[in-house]
Each structure stands twice: as C-alpha cells, then as structure tokens.
C-alpha cells in the first residue's frame, strides 16, 4: 500500500474560511459610521477601517507563511525538517 500525500487546500477553500470575512465586515461597519455620523463616532469609524486594513494585511502575511511551510514540507527548500542528518 502506498501512502498518499495530504492534499493541499485549494485557494478557493482557503478563501472560504471565516477569517477572510472579518476585514470586509469591520470595514463596512467603519464606513457606515463615517458616513452616517459626525464627530467622535466618525473618528471611531475611521479607526475601524484602519483596523480592517491591518487585519487584511496580517492575513496576507499569514497566508504567505502557510505557503512557505507547505513548500518546506514538500522539500522545495531542501529535505523536510525531520529528514536532515544530525551532525
């Protein structure tokens, strides 16, 4: 019996996870606060938009890290971490 490699999740499956829904929802709430009010509430809305952008950028970096981990596990950067000879 041959052991099959675990399949990598597709881009569609990774984007379908709930973490990608968080930034647009936060940004939408912030935009509504900016448009519908003035003063302090408008400033809070701007802060929510900034938080949404920060979370989105963080998720992009997280995805890049996952991609590098998968490449390392496949041995694209040399042997996988468990296969190295100890000196």
Residue pairs with C-beta under 8 A, 6 or more apart in sequence:
8 70
14 63
19 59
20 59
22 52
22 55
23 52
23 53
23 55
23 56
23 59
24 52
26 48
26 49
26 51
26 52
26 55
27 48
27 49
27 52
27 53
29 45
29 48
30 44
30 45
30 46
30 47
30 48
30 49
30 51
30 52
31 45
31 49
32 45
33 41
33 42
33 44
33 45
33 48
34 42
34 45
34 46
34 49
35 45
37 45
71 77
72 80
72 81
73 80
74 80
75 83
78 84
